Amino acid sequence: MELCKANSQLERQILQVNPLLEAFGNAQTVMNDNSSRFGKYIQLRFQNSSVKGAKINEYLLEKSRVVHQDDGEQNFHIFYFMLAGISAEDKEMYGLLDPRRYRYLNGRFGQEDGVQNWRAKYSEVCNAMDMVGFEEQEKVDMMTILAGILSLGNIAFETTDSDVLKVSEASRGWLKATAGQFGVQEEDLLKCLTSTTSVTRGEAIQRLHNQQQAEDARDSIAKVAYGRVFGWIVSKINELLAPQVDADVELNEIGILDIFGFENFAVNRFEQLCINLANEQLQYFFNHHIFLMEQKEYKQEGIEWETIVYKDNKPILDLFLTKPIGILSLLDEQSAFPQATDRDFVDKLNSKFKAAPNFEVVRSHTPLFTIVHYAGKVQYNGIGFLEKNRDTIPANIRELFINSVTPLLSVLFAATISRTGTLMPRKAKLQVSEDNFNSTRKQSVGAQFKHSLAVLMEKMFAASPHFVRCIKPNRSKQPDELDSQLVMDQLRYNGLLETIRIRRDGFSWRPTFSEFVERYNILLVKPNLPLDKESCVSILKSTELSGWKCGLSRLFFKYWHQEELARVLERMGRAAVVIQKNYRMRICRRKYLVLIAEIRRQRQAQRQKEEREEDERRCKLLEEEEERRRLEVEQENQRPAFPPVPLPRKNKPQPRPRSVLNSLIKAQHMAPVPRPRSKLFEATPFDNELNENVHLDVSLVLQPINEERIKEKHLKKTNTIRWFKETQVRKLARDGEFPSWFHGMITRRQAEDLLINKPLGCFLVRVGQSREGYTLTYRGFDRCRHYMVEVQTNGKYVILGEDRAHSSLLDLVQCHTQVGIKPFMELLTAPCGQTSEHESDYEELRGASSVALVENNDAEEEHQDTGSSKIHLQLQRLFLPPGQNSSTEGHKPPVLKRISDRRRRAEAAEIERKDNDHESRPFPRLYPSIRLAMREIQQIQQDFQQSQEHIHVPSSKPVTSWKRTDA
């Protein structure tokens, strides 16, 4: 898939955004295995047909799915991907156990086939995060928070004899694990779950929770934490994909809105209300764009038309959005009262809107109400409306997480929330600030969603929209099945049936005068018709069509007019074919008769010629026979009595001269002259032909020398060398040595010369001379290809044009020995080793690395070092620090003192290298606490199973497996 012709690395990063957001924002529902549980608006910004950046806005993530899923549904994909794809070692690091033990996953996990698919999806998600530019520590912190959310759901509460709430003994380990994963103290987390502290007139008042309030606080933390992780991912993507251009540069933009469709389930909650409100708003925009704009065009063209009657959903929008008595306004009003209930909210709706045509009162003990949407009636269950609209967490919980030792969690809860609900991260502070956060956090979920819809509609009204409707064929998620009733319902929900009806009633085809004349001028059989209104009217009068309208700049036709004109053209086409057939027949017959006459004439002339030749041949034979007889008679008469004696030779045979050509052929074949470089013979931006017949372009050689450009190139090379020594040597060197395929900073020409006589698939890697990166040079079938390797901001290595990131250059090379490099799918088969028999001299690079091992200081080895190849001496000079001598003698490493116990030093260096590798790998901040908590949980589980087996031993019933139930 390609976004544009540029095919840049930014384009590859944008393409990786979709699987990343789908993993965190999609889930399995009863209707769709990959249902999007949030809305997104992607803005792609272009300049000269190339992508320069992207931005994503997300709307209304269904956070309640984290803590509750209906029958036949699942939690968000990332939990299943993570549990299936993480290795056993990483599970221990994050504190993850058997997936069937987590209450937020309903104690269920997939079959083996599904687990294999989830494992592959997890690898795709990790690669997508690497491609976009997420740091390794950020990924570890994010996965630790997700593991903490799962552990949080297993915390259960129970009351003591004194009615004091406490954590059950079986879930003490889960509390400890959650505290370690969130990076907070266990006692502080327990206090936040079981009590609320408020400050009144400078006095702190602590209020204890009952069991239901503690469980609500637990689930509230899980929902808010997951929602902020998702918002941070979107914010991070926008930061990494922002356009890197000047502010005054004008960029074109394409917006793609991917939002949920109309939903009507067995139980419809607050999320369905917001989703259907968004669809009402989009349907209003669709009606305005299709119908009202069409009527406006009729009026501008000055044609007579009948008023188009369509179902306007403006009253439904007023029912939701009107202030101060709209549904959302009343919901915010009730949410402001701490003692208000969902029943009070529904009763207030019934009293305010009982006379509204789009609202129906439901008589039931459950708080229910019905709204007549443009797509049909939907009954909503009001339970949970107020709590979901508030979406608040106690201040002590926010303060606890701001002071977390997990940096990402601290950033998430110190961030501000915009009016549209967008997370805006900032640097976390140790103290709780009451300014921006509280002022913006007072916005309810309904108010945020209303603001985001207003901003979205403003963008859409200013654009030229195109609509794509998705139709689901059946409810059983099976291929080759079509449920007609379901399809018709979706067509009605999407407003397509209404659109089709209005298109049939109106003028669906509106060509301009010039377009119509260019297409149908053949109907008048007149060449060079002017492209004006009179020509259009003349053409239409010749067709005897009726019901069309002629405006000021275009014609207006019904849907069936185009078919009638097509039939007229088809009839004229058939007539033209008949005329062409007869005309071509007459022309061909004339040519045929002329050819037949010419053939007969040629045949007659040929026969006459053959007869003349036969007569001449007979006469010639008779003459030759007579001459032969005459000569025989003369020779018989002149024959002597004795045979003649042979005469001696007059000239001696001379020796033949040697052939010059043979000597040239036998001469030794000389080596071809090295081909000169010329930019005119570059085949593609990343390869050159191996053609020895390329000649030097004199005009390029005679160009004047640009001193400033030379200084700039030298500065870039110096900066690249410094970058390599400071950031790359430690990653690339192993045991003080570089891989055989690494050739330092050599030129493009030198790389090709090294590979010109190598087999297919041979390769080398070199440092870029003018940029901070590498180039992989590959020996192809008839050319050398040069693939640019980019080092991203997060330290990952990516070949430009590839959609996979690698943790190191060694991993990149190893991967492409098995997976071909796009677009030619070329495999790396053999590294291009050093040109000399001795080990190459990388002493200057070793000096920049702290992993160099013991050098051998014998005289023979020193002599071998000085005998390195010319290319590697050149490499050594390139990597010299500024101001040092470039001679070979000046590069010799200092002779180290001989140490008898060299094995001990080597082992110490190896241990130090392993320690450095261990330290470089990111871990959760409280990893020891997580490990202890996991062992405690496993021990409690083991003791519980043993006690269950002991209880059921006397019974004849089979022993059932333990299953955790909700408190």
N, C-alpha and C positions, 0 to 999 in steps of 0.2 A: 504494500500500500504506500502511495506517495501523496504528499500534500501539495507539492509544487515541483517545478523543474530544478530548483536549486539542490534538492537532496542533501541538505546540510545536516550537521549533527543536531542542531536545534529541532529540525523536523522529526528526527528519530526520538528525541526526548518528548516531544508533544504526543507522538503516537503511543508512547509508553504510559502516558497519564491515564488513559482510559482503563486498562486492566488494573491499575493501582487503585483508582477510585471505585471501580466495581467491587474489588475485594473488600473494601471498608464500607461501602454504601449499598450493596446489593444483598439480597437474601432470597431464599426459597419460600414461595407462597403457594397457596392452593391453585393459583392460576398460572404461575410462571416459576420455573426453577432458577431464574436469574432476574428476579424482579428488582427494578431500581426503587429503593426506598428513600430517595431524595431527588431533588431537581437540580439540574446544573445548566448554566449558561456559559458556553465557551466562546471567547472572543479571540479570533485569529487575526493578527495584524501583519499586513503585507507591505512590501515596498519593491516595486519593479518585479512583480511576480515571484518574489521570494519571501518566505516567512521570516519575520523579524522578532516575533514574540507572541505570547499568548497570556490570557487571563481567564480565571474560572470564578464564577459566582455560584455558591451552593444555596439551596433553599430547603428548609423543613426536613431535616434528617429525622427519621422515625426512631428516636432514641429509646422509646418504650420497648422496642423489640429486644433490647439488650437484656431486660429482666423478665420478659414475658413473651411467649409465642403461642398462638392458637394451634389446635390440632392440625397436623399435616404441614406445618410451617417450621422453619428453622431460624436460628440466630443469624447474624451477619456472617458472610463467607469467611472473613479473616480468622475467626476463631477455629473453624474446621481446618482451614489451610494450615494454620500455625501448628495445631496439635498433630496433624498428619505429616507435615513436612520437616519439622524440627528434629534434629538428631537426638539420641538419648543423652549425649553429653550436654547439649544446649537445653534440653528439658530440665535437667538437674540444675543448670545455671539459672534458668528463669523460674524454677519452682513449679513445674507442670507435672501432673500425674495422669492417671487413666482418664480419658475424656468422659467416660460414663459416670464419673464421680461428681461432675459439676452440675449444680442445680440450674444454672442459667442456660445449660444445654439440654435441660429436661432429661438428663441421664441417658441420652441416646447418642449414638454415633453411627456412621455409615457402614455399608458393606465393604468388602475388600476392593471391589472395582472402584467404588466411589472414593475410598481412601487413596488409592493409587492416583486417581485424577486430582484429588486435593493436594497430594504431594507435589505433583507437577505444577499445579497452580501456585503453590507457595514459592517454588523456584522462580516462576515468572514474576511474582510480586517482588521478591528480593532483587531480581535483576532490574525490574522497572524502577525501584527506588535507587539503585546504583546508577542507572542511566540518567535519571532526572537530576541526581546530585545530592542525595541525602548522605549525611555523614554516618560512619559506622557506629559511633557512640549514640547518635540520635536513634538509629534503628534499634539498638539494644535497649535504650530507655523506653522506647515506644512498646516493644514486645514485653518488657517487664511490667509496664502499666496495664497492658491487656491481660497478662497473667494475673495481676493483682485484682482486676475486675472479676475474673472467674473465681478466684479464691474468696473475694468479698461475698459473693453470692452464697457460699457455703457456711457463712457465719450464722448460727442459730442462737436464739435467746430463750431464756427461761427465768421464771420468778422464784425467789427464795421464800422461806416461810415468813419473812418480814416484808413481803411484797416488793423487795428490791430487785431490779432487773440485773441479770448477769448473763455472760456468755456460757452456753452449755459446755460441759466437759468434753464432749466429742468434737466440738468445733474450736477448742482453744488453739489447736495447731493451725487451723485456718486463719484465726485472728493474727497469730504470730507471723504466718506466711504473708498475709496481706500487708501487715505493717512493714515487713522487710521489702516487699515488692514496691510499695509506695514510698519507701524511704522515710518513714516516720516512726515514732516511738509507739510501742504496743499500748501502753497505758493512755497516751493521748488519743489514739484512735478509738479505744474503747469508751473513753469519756465523751467523745464527740457522738458516738452512736447511741449512747444511753442517756444523754442529757443535753440540754441547751442552756447556754449562758448568755444572758442579756445584761446590758448596762443601763441602769435608770438613775439619773441624777448622780452619776459618778459612783454608784454602788452596783457591784456585780451580783446578779441574781441567777442562781442555777435552778433549772426546772428539770426534774427527772422525767424520762419517757416511759410510757407503757410499752408492752411488747409490740403492738401494731405500729406505734410511732417509731420505735427503733428499727423495725423492718422497713418502714417507709424511708427512714434516713439512709439505711443501707442501700436500698434500691436507687434512691435519689443520687447518692454518690456515684454509683455505677453508671447511671445515665449521663450525669454531667461530665464525668471523666471521659467516657467514650465520645460524647459529643464534642468535647474540646480537643481530643486527639484528632478527630476527623476535621474539625475546623483548622487545626494547626497544619495538617497535611495540605489542605487547600491553600492556606496562606504561604506555606513553604514552597509549594509548586509555583505560585504566582511570583514569589521572590526570585526563584531560580530561572523562570522563563520570561521574565520581564524584558522588553525590548532594549537592547544595548545601542541606542541611537540618541542623537541630540534631541533636546526637548522641542526645538523649533522645526524638526523634520516632520512632515505630514505623512501619516501612514493610513492606508486603506484598511478596512476592517470587514470581516465576515463573522457574524454571530450565529451560533448553533445552540438552539434551546432544546434540551432533552429533559422532558418533565413527565411526571406521572399522568396517566389517563384517568378518566372518570371511574370511580370505584363505588360499588354497591355490594357489600358483603352481608353475611347473616347477622353480624354484629358490627355496627359502624361507630367508631369512636372519634375523638378529637382530631386525630390525624386524617381520617377520611373527610371530616368537615373542611379542613384546610385544603386538602387535595381537590375536592370538588369545587371549592371557592376559586382555586386557581384555574380550573377548567372552565368555570363560568366566565372568568375574566378573559381567558383566551378565546372562548366562543364569542364573547362580545366584540373582541378585536377582530375576529374572523368575519363576523357579520358586518362590522363597520368597513373593513377592507374590501370585502367582496360585494356587498349589496349597496351600501351607501356610496362608496366610491364609483360604483357602476352607474348609479342614478346621477351622480354629479357629472360624470362624463357625458351622459345623454343630454344633460342641460347645457353643458359647455358647447356641444356640437350643434345645438339648436334643433333637435329633432323632437317630434311628438312621441310621448311614451306614456304608458299607463303605470300608475304607482304600484311598485312591487310590494306585495304583502308577504312579510316573513315574521317569524316568531322572535320578538325582541326580548332578550333576557335582562334588560336594564332594571326592571323592577326587582329581580332576584338579587342583583348586585346591591341595589339600594337596601334590601332587607338585611344584607350582611354588613355593609360598610357605612350606612348613614349614621351620622352623629346627631344627637347623643343617644338615640334609641335603636341603633343597629345591633345585630346579634353580637358582634365582636365588642362593641362599646359596652353592652350590658355584661358581657363576660368579664371585661376588665374591671367594671364597677363591682361585680360580685367578688372578683379575685382580691380586691383591696380590703375586704372584710375578713379577718382571720376566722371568725366563727361561721361564715357562710358555708352552705353545703351545696352539693350538686342538685339536690331536690329544690332548694330555694331558687337556683338559677333557672331551672326548667319551669318552675311555677311563674317566674317573672316573664319568661318568654311567652308562656300561654296567656298571661294577662295582657301583654303588650301587643301580640300579633295574632290574637284569636280571630280577628276580622280580616287579616291579610290573605289575599288569594293564593299566595305561594307557601303558606304555613298552615299546618294541620295539627290540632291538639290530639294527643294520645292519652286515653284514660287508662292508667296502669299504675300499679304500686312501684314499678321501676321508673326512674326519671327518663322518659322517652319523649321525643318530638319528631315530627316529619316535615321535610322541606320538599317542595315540588320543584326540582331542577329542570333545566331545559331538556335533559335526557330522561327524566322520569322521577318518580317519588323515591326518596331515600329516608329511612327511619334511623335516627341516631340515638345511641345510648349515652345519656349525660353523665354516667359515672366516670369520675376522673377528669372531667373537663377543667375544673378549677385548679387542681393540682398540676396538671400538665401545662395550663396556661401560665401559672406562676413560675414554674421551673426554677425554683430558688433552692439554695442550700444554706444551712446556718452559717453565720459569720465565723464561728469557731472552726468549722471544717475548712473553710477557705483559708483562714489564717494558718491552720495546721499544714495544709498542702503547699502554701507559699513558702514555708520554712522547711520543706522536704529536702533531703540530701540528693534526691533524684532531680537533676537540673531541668529536664523536660517538664516534669510535673509542676515544678515551681513556676516555670514560664507559663504554663497553661492557665494556672489559677491566678497569676498576676496580670494576665492579659485583660484588655478592655473589650467590650462588646459594642459594636456599632448599632445604629438605629435599625439596620436591616438584619441584625443577628450575626454579622460577620466577626470572627475572632481576629483581633489585632494584637499579636504578641508584642511584648516589650520586655526589657530586662527585669527579672524578678527582684523584689526588694524584701528585705527581712521584715520590715514593718508594714502593716496593713494601711494602705492609703484609702481615704474615704471620698476622694474627689471624683475622678472620672469613672471609676468602676461603678460606684453606687448610683451615680446620676444616669449612666447608660443602662445599668442592670435593672432599673425600675421598669424598663420597657418589658411588657409581657410578651409571650411567644406570639400571641395573636397580633399585637401591635407591630412587632418586628416583621411578621409575615406580610402584614398589610403594607408596610413601608417598602419591603423588597418587591412586592407585586407592583407598586406604583412606579418604582425605578425601572423595573423590567418593561412595563407598558410604555413608559416614556421612550425607552430605547427602541422598542418595536414600532411605535408610531413614526419614529424618525427614520426608519429603514424601509427597504423594499423586501417584503417577506415572501417566502415560498413555503408551502405547507406540505408535510409528509405525514400521512396517516398510517398507523400500524394496525393491522387486523389480525386477531388470533383466530385460527380456523376451528379449534375445538377446545373443550375443557379438560380432556384426558391427556393432553401433552403427547399425542401420538401423531406420527406422520401419515400422510395420505388419507386424512379424515377431515370432512368438512361438515360442520354443524350450521345449517342454513339459518336457523333461528338465532344462534349466537352471532353470526356474521351480520344479520339484519339489525340486531340490537346494537352492535358496535357502530354500524353505519349511522344509526339514528343518534347514538351518543355523540359521535364526532360531528354531527350536523351535515353529513354528506348527502343524505336524502333530501334535506331542505335545499342544499346547494344545487343539487341536480334539478329539482323542481323549478327553482328560480332561473337557472340557466336555460331551461326549456322555455320558460315564459318570456325571458328577455332576449337580447341579441347577443348570442354567445360568440359570434365571429365578427371581428371589426378590423378588416384590412385597410391600409391607406390607399389613396388613389394610385400612387405609383406601383405599389405591390400588386394591386388588382390588374392594372393594365399589363404589366410585365408577364403576368401569369396567364391572362385570358385574352390577349390581343389576337390570338389565332382565330377567335370566334367571328371576327369581322373580315378576316382574310384580306387585311390591308397592312402593308408594311409601313414602318416608321410612324406609328401612332403616337401622338403627344401624350405624356403622362399627366393628364389633367382630369377634371371632373366630367367634361363633355365626352371624353372617350369612354369613361366608365359607364355613363348613362347610355351611350350608343351600344355598347357591348351587352348591357343588361336588357335593353329593349329587343335586341335580336334573339334573346333566349326566352322571352315571354314569361319571366319570373315575376312573382308578385309578393308583396309583404315586406320588401326590403326598404331601408331608409338611407338617405344620402345626407351626410352631415357636412360640416365645413372643411374637414380635412380627411375624412375616412367614410367608408360605407359600413352599414350595420345590417347584418344578416341573421336570420334564424338558424338554428342548428341544422335544419334540413336543406337550406339553400346551398350549402357547400356540396352536399351529395347530388343535388340536381345539376349544378355546374360540372361536377365530375362526370355525370352521365352524358352531358352534352359534349364535353371534351372526349369522352370515350367513343361516342358516336362519330365525331369528326376524325378521331384517330383511326377508326375502322375504315372510314371512307378514304382517308389518306393512304392507308395500307393497300386498298384496292387499286387506287390510282398509281401508286408506286409499283405495284406488282405488274400492271399492264404496261406501263412505260418501260420498266426494266425488261419486260419480256420482248417488246419491239426492238429495243436497243440491242439486246443480246442476240435476237434473231438476225438482225442486220449484220452484226459482227460475225455470227456463225456462217452466214451465206458467203460473206467475203472470204472467210478463212477456207471454206470448202473449195471455192473457185481457185484460190491461190494454191491449195494443196494439189488440185487436179493439174494446174498448169505446171507446177514443179515436178509432178510425177511424169508428165509427158516429156518435159525437157530432159529429165533424167534418163528415160528410155532412149530418146534420140542420142543422147551423149554416149550411152553404153553401146549402142549399135555402131556409132562411128569409131569408138575405141576398139571394138572387136574387129572391124574391117582393117584398121590400121595395124593391129597386132598380127593378123594373118599375113598381110603384105610384108611386114617386117620379118616374119619367120621364113617366108619364101626367099627373100633376099639374102638372109643370113645363110640359108642352106646352100644357095648357089655360090656364094662367096667362099664357103668352107670347101666345097668340092674343087673350086678353082685353085685355092691355095694348096690343097693336097696334090693336085696334078703338078704344080710348079715345084714343090719340094721333092717330088719323086724324080723329076727330071734333073734337078741340080744336086742330088746326093752324090758325094765322092766315093772312091773305091775303099779307102781306109778311114777309120775314125780319127778325129783331130786330137793332138796332144794338148793337155791343159797348160796354160801360161802361168808363170809365177805372180805372186802378189806385188802390186806396185807400192802399197803403203802398209806399215806395221800397225797393229792395233794399239791405241793409246789408253793409258789408265783412266778410269772414270772419276771425276771429281766427287769429293764427299758432299753429302747434302747438308745444307745449312739448317734446313727445317728439322732434320732428325736431331741435330745437336741441340736445337732449341727445345725440342720435346723432351730429350733426355736430361735437360738441365734441372737443377733442383728448384722446387717450388718455394718462392720467397714468401716470407710472412707478410700479410697485408699491412699496409700503413694504418695506424690507428685512425678511426673515423673521427672527424671533428664534430663538435656539438653545434647544433643549430636549432633554434626554437621553431623554425619553419617545418621541421620534420618530426615534431612531437605528435604522436598518434592520439593520445588522450591525456587528460590532466594528470594521470597517475602512471603512465607507462611510455616507453620509447621502443621503437622497432630496432631489432638487432640487424641492421642493414649496413653492410660495409661499403656500399656504393654511394653513401651520402657525401656530398662535397661541401666545402666551406663557403659560407655566404660572405663575400668580401665586404658587402655593405655593413654587416654587423661587426666585422673586425675593425673597420676603419672609423667606427663611431668615436666621438670625443670622450675622454675619460671624465667622469663626474666625481669630483673629489668629495662632495657632500654625501653622495650615495655610498662611496667606499667607506667613509667614516661611519655612516649609519649601519652598514653591514658589519663592520668591525665591532661596533657597540653591541649590536644584537648577538653576535657570536660570543662576546665576552659575558653578556648577561646569561646566555644559555649555558655556558660552561659553569658559571657560578651557581645557577639553578641546579644543574646536574650534580655538582659536588655537594651542595647543601641538602638536597632532598632525595636524590635518586641512588646514590652510591650504596647506601646501606641496604636499600631494597633490592638492588640488582646483584650485589656481590654475595657469594656464598663461600665461606671458609677463606675469605681473602682473595678469591678469584672470580673472574667474570665468565659467563657462559661463552662457549666457542662461537656462537652465532652473533655475539655482540662485537661490533667493530668500531666503537667510539664515534667520534665526529669526523667522518670522511665525507667526501663530496658525492654527489649523485653519479658523476662520471667514474669515480674510483669504484663505487659499488657495482656499477655495470661491468667494469673491466674485470672485477673479481669473479663475476658470475657468468661471463660470456662463454667460457668453456666448461661450465658445470652442467650436471644433468638436470633434467626437468624436475621442478619441485624444490631445488636448492634455494636457500634464503639466507638473509642476514638482516640484522637490526642495527641502525645507526642513529645517532643523536642529530636532531634537526639543527641546522646552522643558523637559522634566523627566527626560530620559535622554540618555546619550551615544550618539547615533545619529541617523539621518535618517528622514524620512517622505516617500514618493513619493505625491503627490496626482495622481489620474488622472481625467480628464473622461470618464465613461461615458455610456451612452445616456440614462439618466434620473436619474443620481446621480453624485456624486463619491466615488471610492474612495480610501482612505488605506492604503497599504501600508507597514508598518514595515520599515526597512532597518537591520539590526544589523551593527555592526562587531565582528568576533570578536577574540579575544585575539591571533591571528596576523596581524591587519591585513587580513583578507579581508572583503568586503562580501556580505551574504546577505539577500535578502528573506525575511521569516518565512513559512514554508510552502513555500519553494522548496528544491530539492535541488541547487543549483548555487552555488558560491562564485566571487567575482570579485575580481581583484587591485586594482581601484580603482572609484570611483563612476562614472568615465567609461566604463569597460568594462561596468559593469552597465547603464547607460543604452543604450550601443551594442548590447549583446546583446539587450535586450528591444525594440529596434526591429525585430528579425527573429524573435525567439522570444517568444510570448505569455506573460504573467504568469499563473500558476495562481491560482485554479481556473477563471477565466473566459477564460483565454488571450487577454488584451487586449494589443494592440501599442501601443507608444509611437510616435506619428506626428509630432507637432509640439510643440516646446517652447513653454512659455508665456513669451514674452519680457517685457521690462520694459515698464511701463505708459507711460513717457515716451519721447520721441523721442531723448533724450540717453543717453549711456552712464551706467549706474547707478554710484552712488558707494559703493565698497567700501574707502575709504581706511583705515578702522580695521582691516579685515582685511588690507589690503596692508601695513600697518605691522607686523603680526605675521609677515609672510612675507619671506623674504630674496631672493625672485625678482622683486621689483617692478622694473620698467624705468623709463626716464626719463619723468618727468611733464612735461606741457606747462604752462608757467607764464604763458601769455598771458592778458591780461585777459578776452578773449572766452571762453576756455575756463573760466576761473574763474567767470565769470558763468553759463555753462552748467551747471557743477557745482552751483551753488546752486539751479538750477531743476529739480533732480531731483524725481521724483514723491514723493508723500506716503508711500507705502509704503516706499520705499527710504530716506527720511529716518528713518522709524521703525525700519527695519532697522539703520541707522547708530547710532541711539540704543541699540538693544538690545545691540550689540556694543561699547559703551563700557566701558573699564576702570572699576572701582569708584572713586568719588570725583571723577570729572570731570564738567564741565558738559555737559548734554544739548542745549544750543542749537546751531543750525546753524552759527553763526559760529565756535564753538569747535572745530569739527571740521575746519576747512580745513587741508589739509596745508601744511607750511612751504614757502615759495617757494624753489625751488632756484636757484642761480646759473646763469646762461645759459652753456652750453658750446657752442662752435662745432662741435666734432667729435662730434655726437650719434650718428652712424652707428657710430663706433668704440666708443662706450660700449654701444650696443645689441648689437653683435657680441660684445663681451666678456661681457656678461650672458648671451647665448645660449650661449657656450662654457662659462661657469660652470654653467649649468643642465644642459648635457649631461654635464659632469663629475660633477655631483651625482647624476644618474640612473645613470651608469656605476658610481659608488661604491656606490649603494644596492643594486645587483644583487649577490647573493651568488655567490662563486666558490670553487672548491677552493683550499685554502691554498697548495699547491705547483703552481698552474696553469702557470707557465712551465716547470717541470721536466717536467710531463706533455706539454706541447706538443713539447718537444725530444725526448722519448722516442718520441712518435708519429712524428715526422719520421725518426728513426733507424730505426725499424721499417720504415717505408715504403721508405726507401732500401735497407735490407738486402733487402727483398722484391724490389725492382726489380732490384738487382744479381744476385740469385739467378735471377730469370726470364731476364735477359739471358744469364747463363752457361749456363742450360739450353738456350736457343735456339741459342747458339753450339755447344754440344755436339751437338745433334740436327740441325744444318743439313746435314751430309753424308749423313745417313740419309734413306731414303725414308719412314720412319714418321712419322706425324703427331706434333706436339708436344703432350704432355700437360700439363695444368695442375698447378701445384705444390699439394701437399697436405701439411699438417703432420701428422706421426705422433707418437704418444706415445713418450716417451723410454724 
